[in-house]
Every structure is written in C-alpha cells, then in structure tokens.
Amino acid sequence: MFCKNCGAQIDDRAVVCPHCGVAQSAPVQKEESNVLAIVGFVLSFFIAIAGLVCSILGMKKAAELGGKGHGLALAGTIISAISLVLTVIVVIIEVAVVGAALSTI
C-alpha cells in the first residue's frame, strides 16, 4: 500500500509510515455474515424441511466463519425438527381417524 501522507510505498501491515511518521488507517475488513443460518432460521417457521436443510448448511458454514451464526443455525435445526415431528404425528392421527370413520360406514 501507499502512505496516505507522502505517497511512499509501505508494507500493507504498517501502522505508521517509516518515511514520514504519519499514522496509517487500518484496512477495512468486510464482515461476512452467515446468510444460510439466517434463512434457515426464518424458513423453519414456514417451510420446515427447507428450514432444516438451510440450517444444517448454515451450521457447516458457521464452522468456516469461526462460529458466526451457529446459534441461529442450531435454533433453526431444532425448530424445523420439532415442526417435522409434529407434522408427522398429526398426519398419522388424521389417517387413523379417517380410517376409523371409513371402517364404521
């Protein structure tokens, strides 16, 4: 990089220019977020299977990002799993009730 004061070429990690002594601003690092964890958490309330898939992928991505979004991904996974289990239970009960109603006819 170049010094913002004198224009001399300096090391990218330099805090102060060795030529003129002026402090250099730290390079701005882009903060990356875990979009899959966010999407998985939101979808877990509406489309459980999609929420489960995105949340699991978000947990994998959280490991790459140093843990960012792990909590959301975990919550999305738990909510989606509970929703899927409840849906299966409701479907089984409905099939049993309809089967019982048809057998009495």
C-alpha positions in Angstrom: 0.0 0.0 0.0 1.0 3.6 -0.2 1.3 6.2 2.6 -1.7 8.5 2.7 0.6 11.4 3.5 3.8 11.2 1.5 2.8 8.5 -1.1 5.7 6.2 -0.4 5.2 2.5 -0.8 5.0 0.8 2.6 4.2 -2.6 4.0 0.5 -3.5 3.9 0.6 -4.1 7.7 2.3 -0.9 8.6 0.6 1.2 11.3 3.0 4.2 10.8 4.8 5.3 7.6 8.5 4.7 8.1 9.3 7.6 5.8 7.2 10.4 7.2 5.9 9.0 10.5 2.2 9.6 9.8 -0.2 7.0 11.2 -2.0 4.9 8.7 -5.6 3.8 8.9 -6.2 0.1 9.3 -7.6 -1.6 6.2 -11.3 -2.1 6.4 -12.2 -5.8 6.6 -15.5 -6.8 5.2 -17.6 -8.5 7.8 -19.1 -11.7 6.4 -22.4 -13.0 7.8 -23.9 -16.4 7.7 -26.8 -16.0 5.4 -27.7 -19.7 5.4 -28.2 -19.6 9.2 -30.5 -16.6 8.9 -32.5 -18.1 6.0 -32.7 -21.5 7.8 -34.0 -19.9 11.0 -36.7 -17.9 9.2 -37.8 -20.8 7.0 -38.0 -23.1 10.0 -41.2 -21.3 10.9 -42.8 -21.6 7.5 -41.3 -24.5 5.5 -39.8 -26.9 7.9 -37.9 -29.1 5.5 -36.3 -26.2 3.7 -35.5 -24.6 7.1 -33.9 -27.8 8.2 -31.7 -28.1 5.1 -30.6 -24.4 5.2 -30.0 -24.6 9.0 -27.8 -27.7 8.6 -25.8 -26.0 5.8 -25.7 -22.8 8.0 -24.1 -24.9 10.8 -21.5 -26.1 8.3 -20.8 -22.6 7.1 -20.6 -21.3 10.8 -17.6 -23.6 11.3 -15.9 -21.9 8.3 -16.7 -18.5 9.7 -15.4 -19.0 13.1 -18.8 -19.7 14.7 -20.8 -16.8 13.2 -24.5 -17.8 13.0 -24.1 -21.1 14.8 -26.8 -20.2 17.3 -29.3 -19.3 14.6 -28.5 -22.4 12.6 -28.9 -24.6 15.7 -32.2 -22.9 16.6 -33.4 -23.3 13.0 -32.4 -27.0 13.1 -34.3 -27.6 16.4 -37.4 -25.7 15.4 -37.5 -27.5 12.0 -37.1 -30.9 13.5 -39.8 -30.3 16.1 -42.1 -29.0 13.4 -41.5 -32.0 11.2 -42.1 -34.5 14.0 -45.3 -32.7 15.0 -46.4 -32.7 11.3 -45.8 -36.5 11.1 -47.8 -37.1 14.3 -50.7 -35.0 13.0 -50.7 -36.9 9.7 -50.7 -40.3 11.5 -53.6 -39.2 13.7 -55.6 -37.9 10.7 -55.0 -41.1 8.8 -56.1 -43.1 11.9 -59.3 -41.0 12.3 -60.2 -41.2 8.7 -59.6 -44.9 8.6 -61.7 -45.4 11.7 -64.5 -43.3 10.2 -64.5 -45.2 6.9 -64.5 -48.6 8.7 -67.7 -47.7 10.6 -69.5 -46.9 7.4 
